[in-house]
């Protein structure tokens, strides 16, 4: 997004254009707790790239945020799409749901259909921190300071994908801006 907004500043944004991204989809599904066999220790799991599964991770959202599901229900949030293998994201909802349910059957032994389901696609929205990422970001930040003083950025493409990382970056930007005025 930053590269699009600052597109006329080709030299400044050049390092950003070197950051690859992948498409992902989140699949939220609600099941009665009775349909989940076994204990749900922790708050989810991550799936290795070589596992052969379509899903890359599953968060037991109802365990992280109690208010996210009514009593007696489990809200699972699964992720599909990975760097170099994100074709599933462009498939139909039915294909994605079928793949996710097949994986959950194998991993968690869930046989039932979800009572609620929702899919959100994020096309080319997951930046990949490949070798040299920190140097690219440092170069971009230097370019900004030299060519567009007063412009500051925060977000998943820079110094951390998670929400807490993005909040920290946003707070740091606010601090810089306040110091300038």
Rosetta constraint file for C-alpha pairs under 8 A:
AtomPair CA 1 CA 5 HARMONIC 6.24 0.50
AtomPair CA 2 CA 6 HARMONIC 6.04 0.50
AtomPair CA 3 CA 7 HARMONIC 5.40 0.50
AtomPair CA 3 CA 13 HARMONIC 5.92 0.50
AtomPair CA 3 CA 16 HARMONIC 6.55 0.50
AtomPair CA 3 CA 17 HARMONIC 7.04 0.50
AtomPair CA 6 CA 10 HARMONIC 7.84 0.50
AtomPair CA 6 CA 13 HARMONIC 7.06 0.50
AtomPair CA 7 CA 13 HARMONIC 7.26 0.50
AtomPair CA 9 CA 13 HARMONIC 6.34 0.50
AtomPair CA 10 CA 14 HARMONIC 5.91 0.50
AtomPair CA 11 CA 143 HARMONIC 7.82 0.50
AtomPair CA 12 CA 140 HARMONIC 6.38 0.50
AtomPair CA 12 CA 143 HARMONIC 5.02 0.50
AtomPair CA 12 CA 144 HARMONIC 6.26 0.50
AtomPair CA 12 CA 147 HARMONIC 6.92 0.50
AtomPair CA 13 CA 17 HARMONIC 6.77 0.50
AtomPair CA 13 CA 140 HARMONIC 6.34 0.50
AtomPair CA 13 CA 143 HARMONIC 7.69 0.50
AtomPair CA 14 CA 18 HARMONIC 7.01 0.50
AtomPair CA 14 CA 140 HARMONIC 7.54 0.50
AtomPair CA 15 CA 19 HARMONIC 7.26 0.50
AtomPair CA 15 CA 136 HARMONIC 5.19 0.50
AtomPair CA 15 CA 137 HARMONIC 6.97 0.50
AtomPair CA 15 CA 139 HARMONIC 6.75 0.50
AtomPair CA 15 CA 140 HARMONIC 5.68 0.50
AtomPair CA 16 CA 136 HARMONIC 7.11 0.50
AtomPair CA 16 CA 137 HARMONIC 7.43 0.50
AtomPair CA 16 CA 140 HARMONIC 6.90 0.50
AtomPair CA 18 CA 136 HARMONIC 7.82 0.50
AtomPair CA 19 CA 127 HARMONIC 6.64 0.50
AtomPair CA 19 CA 128 HARMONIC 6.60 0.50
AtomPair CA 19 CA 129 HARMONIC 7.43 0.50
AtomPair CA 19 CA 130 HARMONIC 7.81 0.50
AtomPair CA 19 CA 133 HARMONIC 7.34 0.50
AtomPair CA 19 CA 157 HARMONIC 7.95 0.50
AtomPair CA 20 CA 127 HARMONIC 5.97 0.50
AtomPair CA 20 CA 128 HARMONIC 5.59 0.50
AtomPair CA 21 CA 83 HARMONIC 7.32 0.50
AtomPair CA 21 CA 124 HARMONIC 5.16 0.50
AtomPair CA 21 CA 125 HARMONIC 6.18 0.50
AtomPair CA 21 CA 126 HARMONIC 5.12 0.50
AtomPair CA 21 CA 127 HARMONIC 4.18 0.50
AtomPair CA 21 CA 128 HARMONIC 5.35 0.50
AtomPair CA 22 CA 81 HARMONIC 7.45 0.50
AtomPair CA 22 CA 82 HARMONIC 6.52 0.50
AtomPair CA 22 CA 83 HARMONIC 5.33 0.50
AtomPair CA 22 CA 84 HARMONIC 7.53 0.50
AtomPair CA 22 CA 86 HARMONIC 6.64 0.50
AtomPair CA 22 CA 123 HARMONIC 7.03 0.50
AtomPair CA 22 CA 124 HARMONIC 4.56 0.50
AtomPair CA 22 CA 125 HARMONIC 6.22 0.50
AtomPair CA 22 CA 126 HARMONIC 5.18 0.50
AtomPair CA 22 CA 127 HARMONIC 6.57 0.50
AtomPair CA 22 CA 128 HARMONIC 7.31 0.50
AtomPair CA 23 CA 81 HARMONIC 6.05 0.50
AtomPair CA 23 CA 82 HARMONIC 7.20 0.50
AtomPair CA 23 CA 83 HARMONIC 7.82 0.50
AtomPair CA 23 CA 86 HARMONIC 5.76 0.50
AtomPair CA 23 CA 89 HARMONIC 6.56 0.50
AtomPair CA 23 CA 121 HARMONIC 7.49 0.50
AtomPair CA 23 CA 122 HARMONIC 5.59 0.50
AtomPair CA 23 CA 123 HARMONIC 4.33 0.50
AtomPair CA 23 CA 124 HARMONIC 4.33 0.50
AtomPair CA 23 CA 125 HARMONIC 5.85 0.50
AtomPair CA 23 CA 126 HARMONIC 6.28 0.50
AtomPair CA 24 CA 79 HARMONIC 6.87 0.50
AtomPair CA 24 CA 80 HARMONIC 5.65 0.50
AtomPair CA 24 CA 81 HARMONIC 4.51 0.50
AtomPair CA 24 CA 82 HARMONIC 6.80 0.50
AtomPair CA 24 CA 86 HARMONIC 6.72 0.50
AtomPair CA 24 CA 89 HARMONIC 5.95 0.50
AtomPair CA 24 CA 121 HARMONIC 6.04 0.50
AtomPair CA 24 CA 122 HARMONIC 5.31 0.50
AtomPair CA 24 CA 123 HARMONIC 6.51 0.50
AtomPair CA 24 CA 124 HARMONIC 7.57 0.50
AtomPair CA 24 CA 125 HARMONIC 7.39 0.50
AtomPair CA 24 CA 126 HARMONIC 7.06 0.50
AtomPair CA 25 CA 79 HARMONIC 5.73 0.50
AtomPair CA 25 CA 80 HARMONIC 5.39 0.50
AtomPair CA 25 CA 81 HARMONIC 6.54 0.50
AtomPair CA 25 CA 89 HARMONIC 5.83 0.50
AtomPair CA 25 CA 119 HARMONIC 6.63 0.50
AtomPair CA 25 CA 120 HARMONIC 5.42 0.50
AtomPair CA 25 CA 121 HARMONIC 4.22 0.50
AtomPair CA 25 CA 122 HARMONIC 5.81 0.50
AtomPair CA 26 CA 77 HARMONIC 6.46 0.50
AtomPair CA 26 CA 78 HARMONIC 5.68 0.50
AtomPair CA 26 CA 79 HARMONIC 4.67 0.50
AtomPair CA 26 CA 80 HARMONIC 6.65 0.50
AtomPair CA 26 CA 119 HARMONIC 5.67 0.50
AtomPair CA 26 CA 120 HARMONIC 5.32 0.50
AtomPair CA 26 CA 121 HARMONIC 6.59 0.50
AtomPair CA 27 CA 76 HARMONIC 7.98 0.50
AtomPair CA 27 CA 77 HARMONIC 5.49 0.50
AtomPair CA 27 CA 78 HARMONIC 5.02 0.50
AtomPair CA 27 CA 79 HARMONIC 6.17 0.50
AtomPair CA 27 CA 80 HARMONIC 7.89 0.50
AtomPair CA 27 CA 97 HARMONIC 7.59 0.50
AtomPair CA 27 CA 117 HARMONIC 7.01 0.50
AtomPair CA 27 CA 118 HARMONIC 5.72 0.50
AtomPair CA 27 CA 119 HARMONIC 4.56 0.50
AtomPair CA 27 CA 120 HARMONIC 6.68 0.50
AtomPair CA 28 CA 75 HARMONIC 6.85 0.50
AtomPair CA 28 CA 76 HARMONIC 5.68 0.50
AtomPair CA 28 CA 77 HARMONIC 4.35 0.50
AtomPair CA 28 CA 78 HARMONIC 6.37 0.50
AtomPair CA 28 CA 116 HARMONIC 7.80 0.50
AtomPair CA 28 CA 117 HARMONIC 5.40 0.50
AtomPair CA 28 CA 118 HARMONIC 5.15 0.50
AtomPair CA 28 CA 119 HARMONIC 6.43 0.50
AtomPair CA 29 CA 75 HARMONIC 5.70 0.50
AtomPair CA 29 CA 76 HARMONIC 5.28 0.50
AtomPair CA 29 CA 77 HARMONIC 6.42 0.50
AtomPair CA 29 CA 114 HARMONIC 5.66 0.50
AtomPair CA 29 CA 115 HARMONIC 7.33 0.50
AtomPair CA 29 CA 116 HARMONIC 5.44 0.50
AtomPair CA 29 CA 117 HARMONIC 4.36 0.50
AtomPair CA 29 CA 118 HARMONIC 6.67 0.50
AtomPair CA 30 CA 69 HARMONIC 7.77 0.50
AtomPair CA 30 CA 73 HARMONIC 6.55 0.50
AtomPair CA 30 CA 74 HARMONIC 5.57 0.50
AtomPair CA 30 CA 75 HARMONIC 4.45 0.50
AtomPair CA 30 CA 76 HARMONIC 6.30 0.50
AtomPair CA 30 CA 114 HARMONIC 5.35 0.50
AtomPair CA 30 CA 115 HARMONIC 5.64 0.50
AtomPair CA 30 CA 116 HARMONIC 5.02 0.50
AtomPair CA 30 CA 117 HARMONIC 6.54 0.50
AtomPair CA 31 CA 35 HARMONIC 6.56 0.50
AtomPair CA 31 CA 36 HARMONIC 7.83 0.50
AtomPair CA 31 CA 73 HARMONIC 5.62 0.50
AtomPair CA 31 CA 74 HARMONIC 5.25 0.50
AtomPair CA 31 CA 75 HARMONIC 6.54 0.50
AtomPair CA 31 CA 76 HARMONIC 7.97 0.50
AtomPair CA 31 CA 112 HARMONIC 7.70 0.50
AtomPair CA 31 CA 113 HARMONIC 7.54 0.50
AtomPair CA 31 CA 114 HARMONIC 5.01 0.50
AtomPair CA 31 CA 115 HARMONIC 5.85 0.50
AtomPair CA 31 CA 116 HARMONIC 7.45 0.50
AtomPair CA 32 CA 36 HARMONIC 7.56 0.50
AtomPair CA 32 CA 72 HARMONIC 5.96 0.50
AtomPair CA 32 CA 73 HARMONIC 4.38 0.50
AtomPair CA 32 CA 74 HARMONIC 6.03 0.50
AtomPair CA 32 CA 115 HARMONIC 7.83 0.50
AtomPair CA 33 CA 72 HARMONIC 5.46 0.50
AtomPair CA 33 CA 73 HARMONIC 4.84 0.50
AtomPair CA 33 CA 74 HARMONIC 5.38 0.50
AtomPair CA 34 CA 72 HARMONIC 7.79 0.50
AtomPair CA 35 CA 110 HARMONIC 6.21 0.50
AtomPair CA 35 CA 111 HARMONIC 7.22 0.50
AtomPair CA 35 CA 112 HARMONIC 6.44 0.50
AtomPair CA 36 CA 108 HARMONIC 7.19 0.50
AtomPair CA 36 CA 109 HARMONIC 7.20 0.50
AtomPair CA 36 CA 110 HARMONIC 5.80 0.50
AtomPair CA 37 CA 108 HARMONIC 7.12 0.50
AtomPair CA 37 CA 109 HARMONIC 6.59 0.50
AtomPair CA 37 CA 110 HARMONIC 7.17 0.50
AtomPair CA 40 CA 44 HARMONIC 7.82 0.50
AtomPair CA 43 CA 59 HARMONIC 5.86 0.50
AtomPair CA 43 CA 60 HARMONIC 5.06 0.50
AtomPair CA 43 CA 61 HARMONIC 7.14 0.50
AtomPair CA 43 CA 63 HARMONIC 5.99 0.50
AtomPair CA 43 CA 64 HARMONIC 6.25 0.50
AtomPair CA 44 CA 57 HARMONIC 7.52 0.50
AtomPair CA 44 CA 58 HARMONIC 5.33 0.50
AtomPair CA 44 CA 59 HARMONIC 4.22 0.50
AtomPair CA 44 CA 60 HARMONIC 5.11 0.50
AtomPair CA 45 CA 57 HARMONIC 5.63 0.50
AtomPair CA 45 CA 58 HARMONIC 5.41 0.50
AtomPair CA 45 CA 59 HARMONIC 6.54 0.50
AtomPair CA 46 CA 56 HARMONIC 6.03 0.50
AtomPair CA 46 CA 57 HARMONIC 4.16 0.50
AtomPair CA 46 CA 58 HARMONIC 6.48 0.50
AtomPair CA 47 CA 51 HARMONIC 6.78 0.50
AtomPair CA 47 CA 53 HARMONIC 7.53 0.50
AtomPair CA 47 CA 55 HARMONIC 6.95 0.50
AtomPair CA 47 CA 56 HARMONIC 4.88 0.50
AtomPair CA 47 CA 57 HARMONIC 5.40 0.50
AtomPair CA 48 CA 56 HARMONIC 7.01 0.50
AtomPair CA 49 CA 56 HARMONIC 7.29 0.50
AtomPair CA 53 CA 103 HARMONIC 6.16 0.50
AtomPair CA 54 CA 80 HARMONIC 6.01 0.50
AtomPair CA 54 CA 81 HARMONIC 7.47 0.50
AtomPair CA 54 CA 99 HARMONIC 6.32 0.50
AtomPair CA 54 CA 100 HARMONIC 6.70 0.50
AtomPair CA 54 CA 103 HARMONIC 6.99 0.50
AtomPair CA 55 CA 78 HARMONIC 6.45 0.50
AtomPair CA 55 CA 79 HARMONIC 5.44 0.50
AtomPair CA 55 CA 80 HARMONIC 4.62 0.50
AtomPair CA 55 CA 81 HARMONIC 7.35 0.50
AtomPair CA 55 CA 99 HARMONIC 7.91 0.50
AtomPair CA 55 CA 100 HARMONIC 6.24 0.50
AtomPair CA 55 CA 103 HARMONIC 6.97 0.50
AtomPair CA 56 CA 78 HARMONIC 7.47 0.50
AtomPair CA 56 CA 79 HARMONIC 5.52 0.50
AtomPair CA 56 CA 80 HARMONIC 5.59 0.50
AtomPair CA 56 CA 81 HARMONIC 7.11 0.50
AtomPair CA 56 CA 82 HARMONIC 7.20 0.50
AtomPair CA 57 CA 78 HARMONIC 5.72 0.50
AtomPair CA 57 CA 79 HARMONIC 5.43 0.50
AtomPair CA 57 CA 80 HARMONIC 7.66 0.50
AtomPair CA 58 CA 76 HARMONIC 6.59 0.50
AtomPair CA 58 CA 77 HARMONIC 5.51 0.50
AtomPair CA 58 CA 78 HARMONIC 4.26 0.50
AtomPair CA 58 CA 79 HARMONIC 6.42 0.50
AtomPair CA 59 CA 76 HARMONIC 5.76 0.50
AtomPair CA 59 CA 77 HARMONIC 5.09 0.50
AtomPair CA 59 CA 78 HARMONIC 6.39 0.50
AtomPair CA 60 CA 64 HARMONIC 6.79 0.50
AtomPair CA 60 CA 74 HARMONIC 7.15 0.50
AtomPair CA 60 CA 75 HARMONIC 6.10 0.50
AtomPair CA 60 CA 76 HARMONIC 4.83 0.50
AtomPair CA 60 CA 77 HARMONIC 6.52 0.50
AtomPair CA 61 CA 65 HARMONIC 6.01 0.50
AtomPair CA 61 CA 66 HARMONIC 7.88 0.50
AtomPair CA 61 CA 68 HARMONIC 6.84 0.50
AtomPair CA 61 CA 74 HARMONIC 7.64 0.50
AtomPair CA 61 CA 75 HARMONIC 5.45 0.50
AtomPair CA 61 CA 76 HARMONIC 5.75 0.50
AtomPair CA 61 CA 77 HARMONIC 6.47 0.50
AtomPair CA 62 CA 66 HARMONIC 5.11 0.50
AtomPair CA 62 CA 67 HARMONIC 7.14 0.50
AtomPair CA 62 CA 68 HARMONIC 5.50 0.50
AtomPair CA 62 CA 69 HARMONIC 5.61 0.50
AtomPair CA 62 CA 73 HARMONIC 7.81 0.50
AtomPair CA 62 CA 74 HARMONIC 5.73 0.50
AtomPair CA 62 CA 75 HARMONIC 5.23 0.50
AtomPair CA 62 CA 76 HARMONIC 7.42 0.50
AtomPair CA 68 CA 75 HARMONIC 7.28 0.50
AtomPair CA 69 CA 73 HARMONIC 6.00 0.50
AtomPair CA 69 CA 74 HARMONIC 6.54 0.50
AtomPair CA 69 CA 75 HARMONIC 6.04 0.50
AtomPair CA 78 CA 100 HARMONIC 7.38 0.50
AtomPair CA 80 CA 86 HARMONIC 7.57 0.50
AtomPair CA 80 CA 88 HARMONIC 7.13 0.50
AtomPair CA 80 CA 89 HARMONIC 6.89 0.50
AtomPair CA 81 CA 85 HARMONIC 6.18 0.50
AtomPair CA 81 CA 86 HARMONIC 4.13 0.50
AtomPair CA 81 CA 87 HARMONIC 7.04 0.50
AtomPair CA 81 CA 88 HARMONIC 6.28 0.50
AtomPair CA 81 CA 89 HARMONIC 6.03 0.50
AtomPair CA 82 CA 86 HARMONIC 5.20 0.50
AtomPair CA 83 CA 128 HARMONIC 7.53 0.50
AtomPair CA 86 CA 90 HARMONIC 7.96 0.50
AtomPair CA 87 CA 91 HARMONIC 7.12 0.50
AtomPair CA 88 CA 96 HARMONIC 6.70 0.50
AtomPair CA 89 CA 96 HARMONIC 7.45 0.50
AtomPair CA 89 CA 121 HARMONIC 6.60 0.50
AtomPair CA 89 CA 123 HARMONIC 7.93 0.50
AtomPair CA 91 CA 95 HARMONIC 6.11 0.50
AtomPair CA 91 CA 96 HARMONIC 6.49 0.50
AtomPair CA 92 CA 96 HARMONIC 6.40 0.50
AtomPair CA 93 CA 97 HARMONIC 6.01 0.50
AtomPair CA 93 CA 119 HARMONIC 7.08 0.50
AtomPair CA 94 CA 98 HARMONIC 6.00 0.50
AtomPair CA 95 CA 99 HARMONIC 6.21 0.50
AtomPair CA 96 CA 100 HARMONIC 6.18 0.50
AtomPair CA 97 CA 101 HARMONIC 5.98 0.50
AtomPair CA 98 CA 102 HARMONIC 6.05 0.50
AtomPair CA 99 CA 103 HARMONIC 6.29 0.50
AtomPair CA 100 CA 104 HARMONIC 6.15 0.50
AtomPair CA 101 CA 105 HARMONIC 6.03 0.50
AtomPair CA 101 CA 110 HARMONIC 7.79 0.50
AtomPair CA 101 CA 113 HARMONIC 8.00 0.50
AtomPair CA 102 CA 106 HARMONIC 6.50 0.50
AtomPair CA 103 CA 107 HARMONIC 6.03 0.50
AtomPair CA 104 CA 108 HARMONIC 5.21 0.50
AtomPair CA 104 CA 109 HARMONIC 6.39 0.50
AtomPair CA 104 CA 110 HARMONIC 5.95 0.50
AtomPair CA 105 CA 109 HARMONIC 4.27 0.50
AtomPair CA 105 CA 110 HARMONIC 4.67 0.50
AtomPair CA 105 CA 111 HARMONIC 5.98 0.50
AtomPair CA 106 CA 110 HARMONIC 7.88 0.50
AtomPair CA 122 CA 126 HARMONIC 7.70 0.50
AtomPair CA 126 CA 156 HARMONIC 7.80 0.50
AtomPair CA 126 CA 157 HARMONIC 7.78 0.50
AtomPair CA 127 CA 156 HARMONIC 7.03 0.50
AtomPair CA 127 CA 157 HARMONIC 5.35 0.50
AtomPair CA 127 CA 161 HARMONIC 7.92 0.50
AtomPair CA 128 CA 157 HARMONIC 7.84 0.50
AtomPair CA 129 CA 133 HARMONIC 5.44 0.50
AtomPair CA 132 CA 136 HARMONIC 6.28 0.50
AtomPair CA 133 CA 137 HARMONIC 6.26 0.50
AtomPair CA 134 CA 138 HARMONIC 6.12 0.50
AtomPair CA 135 CA 139 HARMONIC 6.10 0.50
AtomPair CA 136 CA 140 HARMONIC 6.14 0.50
AtomPair CA 137 CA 141 HARMONIC 6.04 0.50
AtomPair CA 137 CA 158 HARMONIC 6.27 0.50
AtomPair CA 138 CA 142 HARMONIC 6.10 0.50
AtomPair CA 139 CA 143 HARMONIC 6.09 0.50
AtomPair CA 140 CA 144 HARMONIC 6.15 0.50
AtomPair CA 141 CA 145 HARMONIC 6.23 0.50
AtomPair CA 142 CA 146 HARMONIC 6.17 0.50
AtomPair CA 143 CA 147 HARMONIC 5.75 0.50
AtomPair CA 143 CA 148 HARMONIC 7.54 0.50
AtomPair CA 144 CA 148 HARMONIC 4.88 0.50
AtomPair CA 144 CA 149 HARMONIC 6.20 0.50
AtomPair CA 144 CA 151 HARMONIC 6.66 0.50
AtomPair CA 144 CA 152 HARMONIC 7.51 0.50
AtomPair CA 145 CA 149 HARMONIC 4.69 0.50
AtomPair CA 145 CA 150 HARMONIC 7.31 0.50
AtomPair CA 145 CA 151 HARMONIC 7.54 0.50
AtomPair CA 150 CA 177 HARMONIC 7.38 0.50
AtomPair CA 150 CA 180 HARMONIC 7.98 0.50
AtomPair CA 152 CA 173 HARMONIC 6.22 0.50
AtomPair CA 153 CA 170 HARMONIC 7.83 0.50
AtomPair CA 153 CA 173 HARMONIC 6.92 0.50
AtomPair CA 154 CA 158 HARMONIC 6.79 0.50
AtomPair CA 154 CA 166 HARMONIC 6.49 0.50
AtomPair CA 154 CA 169 HARMONIC 5.20 0.50
AtomPair CA 154 CA 170 HARMONIC 5.43 0.50
AtomPair CA 154 CA 173 HARMONIC 6.98 0.50
AtomPair CA 155 CA 159 HARMONIC 7.38 0.50
AtomPair CA 155 CA 160 HARMONIC 7.57 0.50
AtomPair CA 155 CA 161 HARMONIC 7.48 0.50
AtomPair CA 155 CA 166 HARMONIC 5.13 0.50
AtomPair CA 155 CA 169 HARMONIC 6.89 0.50
AtomPair CA 155 CA 170 HARMONIC 7.53 0.50
AtomPair CA 156 CA 160 HARMONIC 5.47 0.50
AtomPair CA 156 CA 161 HARMONIC 4.25 0.50
AtomPair CA 156 CA 162 HARMONIC 6.99 0.50
AtomPair CA 156 CA 165 HARMONIC 7.70 0.50
AtomPair CA 156 CA 166 HARMONIC 6.13 0.50
AtomPair CA 157 CA 161 HARMONIC 6.91 0.50
AtomPair CA 159 CA 165 HARMONIC 7.01 0.50
AtomPair CA 159 CA 166 HARMONIC 7.79 0.50
AtomPair CA 159 CA 169 HARMONIC 7.53 0.50
AtomPair CA 160 CA 165 HARMONIC 5.05 0.50
AtomPair CA 160 CA 166 HARMONIC 6.59 0.50
AtomPair CA 161 CA 165 HARMONIC 6.43 0.50
AtomPair CA 161 CA 166 HARMONIC 6.89 0.50
AtomPair CA 162 CA 166 HARMONIC 6.35 0.50
AtomPair CA 163 CA 167 HARMONIC 6.14 0.50
AtomPair CA 164 CA 168 HARMONIC 6.14 0.50
AtomPair CA 165 CA 169 HARMONIC 6.24 0.50
AtomPair CA 166 CA 170 HARMONIC 6.09 0.50
AtomPair CA 167 CA 171 HARMONIC 6.14 0.50
AtomPair CA 168 CA 172 HARMONIC 6.20 0.50
AtomPair CA 169 CA 173 HARMONIC 6.24 0.50
AtomPair CA 170 CA 174 HARMONIC 6.27 0.50
AtomPair CA 171 CA 175 HARMONIC 6.23 0.50
AtomPair CA 172 CA 176 HARMONIC 6.32 0.50
AtomPair CA 173 CA 177 HARMONIC 6.19 0.50
AtomPair CA 174 CA 178 HARMONIC 6.07 0.50
AtomPair CA 175 CA 179 HARMONIC 6.18 0.50
AtomPair CA 176 CA 180 HARMONIC 6.41 0.50
AtomPair CA 177 CA 181 HARMONIC 6.69 0.50
